[in-house]
């Protein structure tokens, strides 16, 4: 007979529940300390946490059809609706099929110049603060990622829509509130977080409507549409002829693309630049590689494989601070994972943040060591020990663009600038829909030596 995974001692449950509200990363680490498979009972609900690569493989790939999107993402549906990030089944498959061609490697490679140009603009923007007070580098790289997203995937100018980044912060705050309270706080209550969320949702929908209207007008004038926005417009009109339904679908899918297309890359860049500042010898190696490979020019697509050490640095930053820190699922039917029984409708969590720090998988896991991603080291490691982009059918569709963007920007900024955190600053990881840096990243700017 299949056994349930072990659970925490009864005396440990209050501490775990408290951490669900105030220290989600701490809760996941505490659960992992109990074993590779842990069951936590939250009243009538069961929560399973799996911390082994083969268990992750089963849930995310081998039997992925049995595991739909779960806790956290379910709550995000209030604004994202049935977008690519939150949908399941046939709806998800249709959305993925519609947008996939916009992310093909060949098309993404053709966008390398746009990524590099936006990187050059970021360097110039930061350089304008040279010798002055601190600048929030995280805010600036967020603006960069929105600019790249607009040029590469939406064929639209997002510089006039800077409100989007702040609106998404409010959306994530609300999603986490609803996750922690299990939806027990009614959305209609006149509480400040609820009011901020409603304003943020209105703003995101307003921007989405403007972008769709502009792109639709250009398509009607005969402008070809190979970008992601054009593809989801065409697909939505094919799936439903009713104008209001089409409008709803386009809002949900575009808002999802806006969130997923900039938030995770901005998070990765923030953590990478922070870690490089904390490790001067690694920063010096990145700078030397950038100057050797690029000289004083912007990168092009042929440089991506030549910036090999910078790529390893970005990969190691995503190991310590994976932008998608948890992969939540809900079991549709009973299942067995590693010999343990999983009940139907149970919440299942795979936590890359914890797995990436498992000492049985990574030597000295707290250390920032880019050489972990040298080719031989990667070949010797279990495939599902490293999950910065998820895995299985839901593997991040934008991973190639995200990596190109992170590598190019890291190389350009490090080559040209010396960024220093303000005295006393310590980065704190804030686990929302992505693993963002709480309060931004204040740094002073000077020219690189």
C-alpha positions as CSV (number, residue, x, y, z in Angstrom):
1,X,0.0,0.0,0.0
2,X,1.4,3.4,-0.9
3,X,2.3,5.6,2.1
4,X,1.7,9.3,2.5
5,X,4.8,11.4,2.7
6,X,5.8,12.2,6.2
7,X,4.5,15.4,7.7
8,X,6.0,17.8,10.2
9,X,5.5,17.2,13.9
10,X,2.2,18.7,15.2
11,X,4.2,21.1,17.3
12,X,5.9,22.5,14.1
13,X,2.7,23.3,12.3
14,X,2.0,26.7,13.9
15,X,5.5,27.9,12.9
16,X,5.0,26.6,9.3
17,X,1.7,28.3,9.0
18,X,3.1,31.6,10.3
19,X,5.9,31.4,7.8
20,X,3.4,30.9,5.0
21,X,2.3,34.5,5.8
22,X,5.6,36.2,6.6
23,X,8.5,34.0,5.4
24,X,7.5,31.8,2.4
25,X,11.1,31.0,1.6
26,X,11.8,30.0,5.2
27,X,8.7,27.8,5.1
28,X,10.0,26.0,2.0
29,X,13.4,25.5,3.5
30,X,11.9,24.2,6.8
31,X,9.8,21.7,4.8
32,X,12.9,20.6,2.8
33,X,14.7,20.0,6.0
34,X,12.1,17.4,6.9
35,X,12.8,15.3,3.8
36,X,12.5,15.0,0.0
37,X,8.8,14.5,0.2
38,X,6.7,16.3,2.8
39,X,2.9,16.5,3.4
40,X,1.5,19.5,5.3
41,X,-2.2,19.4,6.3
42,X,-3.9,22.9,6.3
43,X,-7.3,22.0,7.7
44,X,-9.1,20.0,5.0
45,X,-6.4,20.9,2.4
46,X,-3.2,18.9,1.8
47,X,0.0,20.4,0.6
48,X,2.8,18.2,-0.8
49,X,6.3,19.5,-1.2
50,X,8.7,17.5,-3.3
51,X,12.5,18.2,-3.3
52,X,14.1,15.7,-5.5
53,X,14.9,16.0,-9.2
54,X,13.2,12.7,-10.1
55,X,10.1,13.8,-8.2
56,X,10.1,17.1,-10.0
57,X,10.4,15.3,-13.3
58,X,7.4,13.2,-12.6
59,X,5.2,16.2,-11.7
60,X,6.4,18.6,-14.3
61,X,7.0,16.3,-17.3
62,X,6.2,12.6,-17.0
63,X,2.7,13.1,-15.7
64,X,2.2,16.8,-16.3
65,X,-1.3,16.3,-17.7
66,X,-2.4,15.4,-14.1
67,X,-1.0,18.6,-12.6
68,X,-2.7,21.9,-13.4
69,X,-1.6,25.4,-12.2
70,X,-1.9,25.8,-8.5
71,X,-1.7,28.0,-5.4
72,X,-0.6,31.6,-6.1
73,X,-1.2,31.4,-9.8
74,X,-4.9,30.5,-9.2
75,X,-5.2,33.7,-7.2
76,X,-3.5,35.7,-10.0
77,X,-6.4,34.8,-12.3
78,X,-8.3,37.8,-10.9
79,X,-6.2,40.0,-13.2
80,X,-4.5,37.5,-15.6
81,X,-7.6,35.5,-16.3
82,X,-6.9,32.6,-18.5
83,X,-3.7,33.9,-19.9
84,X,-0.8,31.7,-20.8
85,X,0.6,31.7,-17.2
86,X,-2.6,30.6,-15.5
87,X,-4.6,28.6,-18.1
88,X,-4.8,24.9,-18.5
89,X,-5.9,22.2,-20.9
90,X,-7.1,23.1,-24.4
91,X,-7.1,26.9,-23.7
92,X,-3.5,26.8,-22.7
93,X,-2.5,24.6,-25.7
94,X,-4.3,27.0,-28.1
95,X,-2.5,30.0,-26.5
96,X,0.9,28.3,-26.6
97,X,0.5,27.3,-30.2
98,X,-0.5,30.8,-31.2
99,X,2.5,32.6,-29.5
100,X,5.2,29.9,-30.0
101,X,6.3,31.0,-33.4
102,X,7.2,34.5,-32.1
103,X,9.7,32.8,-29.8
104,X,11.4,30.6,-32.3
105,X,15.2,30.8,-32.0
106,X,15.6,32.1,-35.5
107,X,13.2,35.0,-34.9
108,X,14.7,35.7,-31.5
109,X,18.2,35.8,-33.0
110,X,17.0,38.4,-35.4
111,X,16.0,40.6,-32.5
112,X,19.5,40.6,-31.0
113,X,20.3,44.0,-32.3
114,X,17.2,45.5,-30.6
115,X,18.3,43.9,-27.3
116,X,21.8,45.3,-27.7
117,X,20.5,48.8,-28.6
118,X,18.3,48.8,-25.5
119,X,21.3,47.7,-23.5
120,X,23.3,50.6,-24.8
121,X,20.5,53.0,-23.8
122,X,20.5,51.5,-20.3
123,X,24.3,52.1,-20.0
124,X,23.9,55.7,-21.1
125,X,21.0,56.2,-18.7
126,X,23.0,54.9,-15.8
127,X,26.1,56.8,-16.8
128,X,24.1,60.0,-16.5
129,X,24.1,59.4,-12.7
130,X,27.9,59.1,-12.6
131,X,29.3,60.9,-9.6
132,X,25.9,61.6,-8.2
133,X,23.6,60.0,-5.7
134,X,22.4,56.4,-5.8
135,X,20.0,55.2,-8.5
136,X,17.6,52.3,-8.2
137,X,19.2,50.0,-10.7
138,X,16.4,47.5,-10.4
139,X,13.9,50.1,-11.5
140,X,16.1,51.0,-14.5
141,X,16.6,47.4,-15.6
142,X,12.8,46.9,-15.3
143,X,12.4,49.8,-17.7
144,X,14.9,48.1,-20.0
145,X,13.1,44.8,-20.0
146,X,9.8,46.5,-20.9
147,X,11.5,48.3,-23.8
148,X,13.0,45.0,-25.1
149,X,9.6,43.3,-24.7
150,X,7.9,46.0,-26.7
151,X,10.4,46.0,-29.5
152,X,11.0,42.2,-29.8
153,X,7.6,40.6,-29.1
154,X,4.9,43.3,-29.4
155,X,6.2,45.5,-32.1
156,X,5.1,48.4,-29.9
157,X,6.7,51.2,-27.9
158,X,6.2,50.6,-24.2
159,X,8.2,53.7,-23.1
160,X,4.9,55.6,-22.7
161,X,3.5,53.0,-20.4
162,X,5.9,53.1,-17.4
163,X,3.0,52.6,-15.1
164,X,2.9,48.9,-16.0
165,X,5.8,47.9,-13.8
166,X,4.2,49.5,-10.7
167,X,0.8,48.0,-11.5
168,X,2.3,44.5,-11.6
169,X,3.7,45.0,-8.2
170,X,0.2,45.7,-6.8
171,X,-1.1,42.6,-8.7
172,X,1.5,40.4,-7.1
173,X,0.9,41.8,-3.7
174,X,-2.8,40.9,-4.0
175,X,-2.1,37.5,-5.4
176,X,0.1,36.7,-2.4
177,X,-2.5,38.1,0.0
178,X,-5.1,35.8,-1.4
179,X,-2.8,32.8,-1.4
180,X,-1.9,33.4,2.3
181,X,-5.6,33.9,3.3
182,X,-6.8,31.2,1.0
183,X,-9.3,33.6,-0.5
184,X,-11.0,34.2,2.8
185,X,-10.8,38.0,2.4
186,X,-13.6,39.2,0.1
187,X,-12.4,41.2,-2.9
188,X,-15.2,43.8,-2.4
189,X,-14.0,44.9,1.0
190,X,-12.8,48.5,0.9
191,X,-9.4,47.7,2.2
192,X,-6.3,49.6,0.9
193,X,-4.7,46.6,-0.8
194,X,-7.9,45.8,-2.5
195,X,-8.3,49.3,-3.8
196,X,-4.7,49.4,-5.0
197,X,-5.3,46.1,-6.8
198,X,-8.4,47.4,-8.6
199,X,-6.6,50.5,-9.7
200,X,-3.7,48.4,-11.0
201,X,-6.0,46.1,-12.9
202,X,-7.8,49.1,-14.5
203,X,-4.4,50.5,-15.6
204,X,-3.2,47.2,-17.0
205,X,-6.4,46.7,-19.0
206,X,-6.2,50.3,-20.2
207,X,-2.7,49.8,-21.6
208,X,-3.6,46.4,-23.1
209,X,-6.6,48.0,-24.9
210,X,-4.4,50.7,-26.3
211,X,-1.7,48.3,-27.5
212,X,-4.3,46.0,-29.1
213,X,-6.1,48.9,-30.8
214,X,-2.8,50.3,-32.2
215,X,-1.6,46.9,-33.5
216,X,-5.0,46.0,-35.0
217,X,-5.1,49.3,-36.9
218,X,-1.7,48.6,-38.4
219,X,-2.7,45.1,-39.3
220,X,-5.8,46.4,-41.0
221,X,-3.5,48.7,-43.1
222,X,-1.7,45.7,-44.4
223,X,1.3,45.7,-42.0
224,X,2.6,42.1,-41.6
225,X,2.4,40.6,-38.1
226,X,5.0,38.1,-37.1
227,X,5.2,39.5,-33.5
228,X,3.6,37.9,-30.5
229,X,0.8,40.5,-30.2
230,X,-0.3,40.1,-33.8
231,X,-0.4,36.4,-33.3
232,X,-2.6,36.5,-30.2
233,X,-4.9,39.0,-31.9
234,X,-5.4,36.6,-34.9
235,X,-5.8,33.6,-32.6
236,X,-8.4,35.2,-30.3
237,X,-10.5,36.3,-33.3
238,X,-10.4,32.7,-34.7
239,X,-11.4,31.2,-31.3
240,X,-14.4,33.5,-30.7
241,X,-16.4,35.9,-32.9
242,X,-18.0,37.8,-30.1
243,X,-16.4,41.2,-29.6
244,X,-16.6,41.3,-25.8
245,X,-15.1,37.8,-25.5
246,X,-12.3,38.6,-27.9
247,X,-11.6,41.8,-25.9
248,X,-11.4,39.8,-22.7
249,X,-9.1,37.2,-24.2
250,X,-6.8,39.8,-25.6
251,X,-6.6,41.6,-22.3
252,X,-5.8,38.5,-20.4
253,X,-3.2,37.2,-22.8
254,X,-1.5,40.5,-23.3
255,X,-1.3,41.3,-19.6
256,X,0.2,37.9,-19.0
257,X,2.7,38.4,-21.8
258,X,3.6,41.8,-20.3
259,X,4.1,40.3,-16.9
260,X,6.0,37.2,-17.8
261,X,8.0,39.0,-20.5
262,X,9.7,41.6,-18.3
263,X,9.4,40.6,-14.6
264,X,11.5,37.5,-14.6
265,X,14.3,39.0,-16.7
266,X,14.4,42.2,-14.6
267,X,14.6,40.0,-11.5
268,X,17.5,38.0,-12.9
269,X,19.4,41.1,-14.0
270,X,19.0,42.7,-10.6
271,X,20.3,39.7,-8.7
272,X,23.2,39.2,-11.2
273,X,24.4,42.8,-10.9
274,X,24.1,42.6,-7.1
275,X,26.1,39.4,-6.9
276,X,28.8,40.8,-9.2
277,X,29.2,43.8,-6.9
278,X,29.6,41.4,-4.0
279,X,32.2,39.3,-5.8
280,X,34.8,41.7,-7.4
281,X,37.0,38.9,-8.8
282,X,34.1,37.4,-10.8
283,X,33.0,40.9,-11.9
284,X,36.6,41.5,-13.2
285,X,36.4,38.2,-15.2
286,X,33.1,39.3,-16.8
287,X,34.5,42.7,-17.6
288,X,37.6,41.1,-19.2
289,X,35.5,38.7,-21.3
290,X,33.2,41.6,-22.4
291,X,36.1,43.7,-23.5
292,X,37.9,40.8,-25.3
293,X,34.8,39.7,-27.1
294,X,33.1,43.0,-27.8
295,X,35.8,45.7,-27.7
296,X,33.8,48.9,-27.5
297,X,30.9,47.8,-29.7
298,X,27.4,46.5,-29.0
299,X,27.0,42.7,-29.1
300,X,25.3,40.8,-31.9
301,X,23.9,37.4,-32.0
302,X,27.2,35.7,-32.9
303,X,28.6,37.0,-29.6
304,X,26.2,35.1,-27.5
305,X,28.2,31.8,-27.5
306,X,31.5,33.7,-27.1
307,X,30.3,35.3,-23.9
308,X,30.5,31.9,-22.2
309,X,31.7,33.0,-18.8
310,X,29.0,35.7,-18.6
311,X,26.4,33.1,-19.5
312,X,27.7,30.9,-16.6
313,X,27.4,33.9,-14.2
314,X,23.8,34.5,-15.2
315,X,23.0,30.8,-14.8
316,X,24.6,30.8,-11.3
317,X,22.6,33.9,-10.3
318,X,19.4,32.1,-11.4
319,X,20.5,29.1,-9.3
320,X,20.7,31.2,-6.1
321,X,17.8,33.4,-7.0
322,X,15.6,31.7,-9.6
323,X,13.1,34.2,-11.0
324,X,10.4,31.5,-10.7
325,X,11.1,30.4,-7.2
326,X,8.2,27.9,-6.9
327,X,6.2,25.8,-9.3
328,X,2.7,25.3,-7.9
329,X,0.4,22.5,-9.1
330,X,-2.9,20.9,-8.2
331,X,-3.3,17.1,-8.7
332,X,-6.4,16.4,-10.8
333,X,-6.4,12.7,-9.9
334,X,-4.7,10.5,-7.4
335,X,-1.1,9.8,-8.2
336,X,2.1,8.3,-6.9
337,X,5.3,10.3,-6.7
338,X,8.4,8.4,-5.6
339,X,6.3,5.7,-4.0
340,X,4.3,8.2,-2.0
341,X,0.5,8.7,-2.5
342,X,-0.8,12.1,-3.6
343,X,-4.5,12.6,-3.2
344,X,-6.7,14.2,-5.8
345,X,-7.1,18.0,-5.6
346,X,-4.0,18.3,-3.4
347,X,-1.7,21.2,-3.8
348,X,1.8,20.2,-4.9
349,X,4.9,22.4,-4.8
350,X,8.2,22.1,-6.5
351,X,10.5,24.8,-5.2
352,X,13.5,25.6,-7.4
353,X,14.8,28.0,-4.8
354,X,15.2,25.1,-2.3
355,X,16.3,22.5,-4.8
356,X,19.0,24.8,-6.1
357,X,20.4,25.0,-2.6
358,X,20.3,21.3,-1.8
359,X,23.7,20.2,-0.5
360,X,23.2,16.7,-1.9
361,X,23.0,18.2,-5.4
362,X,25.3,21.2,-5.1
363,X,28.6,21.4,-3.4
364,X,28.8,24.4,-1.0
365,X,25.4,25.5,-2.3
366,X,25.4,29.0,-0.7
367,X,28.5,30.0,-2.6
368,X,28.3,32.1,-5.8
369,X,30.4,29.9,-8.2
370,X,29.8,30.3,-11.9
371,X,32.1,27.3,-12.7
372,X,29.2,25.1,-11.7
373,X,27.9,25.7,-15.2
374,X,31.0,24.7,-17.1
375,X,29.9,22.0,-19.7
376,X,31.3,19.0,-17.8
377,X,29.8,20.1,-14.5
378,X,26.4,20.4,-16.2
379,X,26.7,17.0,-17.8
380,X,27.4,15.4,-14.5
381,X,24.3,16.8,-12.8
382,X,20.7,15.5,-12.8
383,X,18.7,17.3,-15.4
384,X,15.9,18.3,-13.0
385,X,18.2,19.7,-10.3
386,X,18.2,23.1,-12.1
387,X,14.8,24.6,-13.0
388,X,15.1,28.3,-13.5
389,X,12.6,28.2,-16.4
390,X,10.4,25.3,-15.2
391,X,10.3,22.0,-17.1
392,X,8.1,19.8,-19.2
393,X,5.4,21.1,-21.6
394,X,5.2,24.4,-19.6
395,X,8.9,25.2,-19.9
396,X,9.2,28.9,-20.3
397,X,8.5,29.9,-23.9
398,X,10.6,33.0,-23.6
399,X,13.8,31.4,-22.1
400,X,15.9,32.0,-25.2
401,X,15.1,35.7,-25.3
402,X,15.5,36.1,-21.5
403,X,18.9,34.5,-21.5
404,X,20.1,36.6,-24.5
405,X,18.8,39.8,-22.8
406,X,20.4,38.9,-19.4
407,X,23.8,38.0,-20.9
408,X,24.0,41.0,-23.2
409,X,23.0,43.5,-20.5
410,X,25.3,42.0,-17.9
411,X,28.2,42.2,-20.3
412,X,27.5,45.8,-21.4
413,X,26.9,47.2,-17.9
414,X,29.9,45.4,-16.4
415,X,32.2,46.4,-19.2
416,X,31.4,50.1,-19.0
417,X,30.3,50.8,-15.5
418,X,31.3,50.2,-11.9
419,X,28.1,49.9,-9.8
420,X,28.4,49.9,-6.0
421,X,25.6,49.3,-3.4
422,X,25.1,52.1,-0.9
423,X,26.7,51.5,2.5
424,X,24.6,49.2,4.7
425,X,22.5,47.9,1.9
426,X,21.6,44.2,2.1
427,X,19.4,42.6,-0.6
428,X,16.3,40.8,0.7
429,X,14.6,38.2,-1.5
430,X,10.8,38.8,-1.7
431,X,8.9,35.7,-3.0
432,X,6.0,37.0,-5.0
433,X,5.0,35.6,-8.4
434,X,8.7,36.1,-9.2
435,X,11.6,36.3,-6.8
436,X,12.0,40.0,-6.7
437,X,14.4,42.2,-4.6
438,X,12.5,44.0,-1.8
439,X,12.8,47.8,-2.0
440,X,14.9,48.0,-5.1
441,X,18.7,48.1,-5.7
442,X,20.2,51.4,-4.8
443,X,23.7,51.8,-6.3
444,X,26.1,54.5,-7.2
445,X,27.6,54.7,-10.7
446,X,31.1,55.4,-11.9
447,X,33.0,54.4,-15.0
448,X,34.6,51.0,-15.0
449,X,38.4,51.0,-14.4
